[in-house]
Amino acid sequence: MPRPATVSPEQILDAAALEFSERGYAGARVDRIARRAGVNKAMLYYHFGSKQSLYRALLRWIFSRAADRLLPIAAAAVPADEKIARVISAIAAFTAEHAFFPAIMLREVADGGVHLDPDTLQALARVPMVVGGVVRQGVADGTLRRVHPMTAYFSMLAPIVFFLAGEPIRKQLAARRLANMASLTPEVFVDELQQTVRLALAPSAPRASAAGRRHAHNRSSLRRKRL
């Protein structure tokens, strides 16, 4: 592969993203990343120093870009539940645009985050902090029920990452007619996830009094006896 006259760090990061997503940190090789980027290893090491530094730079790059995508949503002058819907849509779109992201995230989770240094953790934290701020706003103004912001965050992120990471398996299931996957498009998935999260975070109805709950329980017991 001919070497380009100039190379940007982003070109190397793009190549590294593919290598790390396909082979994981342990299986990734710097020489393959260099070939994919169209540079020699010396140029790669000039920009990033080591495989570990390259991997951490990739994570910081992707998390920072994701947070930057969410910041305008958090700042918008709309109700919190509408922001939540937009956040889900934005996370799904960002993850689909960066197809390597789900695989890298799942591999890192499986490895217990052993490759995350303080700077990378700080970049990672930007995304849940932005989403958490939206949730706290909604809790404070009463448009969302009282919920831990990070519970809300993981209830949005985890299904998206798992759904997109599972695309090859869904295709195999559909091809063998083992499950009805044809109608479950990403658009349908995102729409239904938005509805699910909106309902889950909606302000709770007032709880029934203790006497009311006992009365309902007694009526239910009586119906069971009659049956």
C-alpha positions, 0 to 999 in steps of 0.5 A: 500500500503506498504511503500518503505524503501526509497522515493525520492522527485521525487516519491512524485512529480510524485504522486502530478502531477497526483492528481493536474492534475485530481482535480486542486489545490483546490481539491487535497488532501495531503493524496491522494498524500501520498497514491499514492506515497506510503508514509505517510503524515509525510514523504510528509510534511518532504520533502515539508512542505505543499500542497502549497509548494508541488504544487510550487515545482512541477511547478518549477520542470516541468518548469526547466526540460522543459527549460533544454530540449530546451537549447541544441536546442537554442545552436545548430549551425543551422538556427533559422527557423530550431531551431523553428521546433526543439523547437516545436517538443521538446515541443510537445514530452515533453508535451506528456511525462508529460501527466499531464502538459496540465491540470495543465497549463490550470487550473493555467491559469484559476485560474489567476496564483494565486498560483505562487510565485516569485521563481516559476515564475522565473522557468516558465520564463525560457521556454519563455526566451529560445524560445525568444532567438531563435526568437531574433536570427532569427530576427537579422540575417534576417531568421525570420520576425520582431516579438515580441518573446513572440508572437512567443512563445505563437503561438507555446505553446498554440496549443500544450497544447490545442491539447494534453489536448483535447485528451479525447474530440477528442476521443469522437468526433471520436467515435461518428463520429461527426468530422474527428479526426482519421487521426489527429495524434500527429505526423501530428499535430506537422508537420503541426504546424511546417509548419504553424509557419515556414510560419508565421515567414518567412521574409515578402516580400517587401511591395508594394508602395502606388501607386502600392496598389492604382493601385491594388485596382482600378483594383479590383474595376473595375473587381467587376463593370464588374461582 
